Amino acid sequence: MRFSYKKLVDRFLIPRPTLIEWQKRAKKDKQNWRVNHLNYLREQLDIEELTLQELKAKPILVEDIFLISVFLFFDAKYDYMNRDNFKKELRAFAYANRKSVEYRHDFALKIWSIELNDDTGRRIANYHNLVEILDTFTAAQFALFIRKIKQFLSLIEEKLEPSHTDLLDGITWQELHMYDKAFSDKEIKKHFSFLIDHQQSLFS
């Protein structure tokens, strides 16, 4: 039986000749570690495809992807597999808005979109829906979702070469405009069309 290696090459970046050599060994030596590894990788692709179909059934909105993307962009150091700690840091980020001029830019206002009615003028991010969705994820769904977010961020970092300051502190108006464009609804919808084409965004 012929087997397509394209998905394995695309997902794991293993050269096709290497996969072909592993497949040849599969016919002769089923206990070879390469054979077992190849079978494992194939299973992972099947599991990821099923997990992605499960994620498509979740009520994930463009603004949820936006918020978690900017959170990980500015706070990439957190161990995202520890979900409780991840949610704790996400909540801290939601309340991290500051009073300096950078936080008056449209990009900042999109992140911290809710003004508190407490006479302080403070703003917070609308993180509640995102946390509720994360709580419904299985471990596999959570890991795949974060992996897709990180792939998106890798593309952004290639274009922007960010300085990664302390949140928005010290970022120029020009940089903020570039961030606003890179994290726009248009870019998110284009990159995550496989996940949210059937969803409606509150930003639309």
Secondary structure, DSSP 8 states (H G I E B T S, - for coil): -----HHHHHHH---HHHHHHHHHHHHH-TTSHHHHHHHHHHHHHHHHHHHHHHHHTS---HHHHHHHHHHHHH-TTS-TTSHHHHHHHHHHHHT---SSGGGGSHHHHHHS-EE-SSSS--EE---HHHHHHHHH--HHHHHHHHHHHHHHHHHHHHHH-----STTTT--HHHHHHHHHHT-HHHHHHHTHHHHTT---TT-
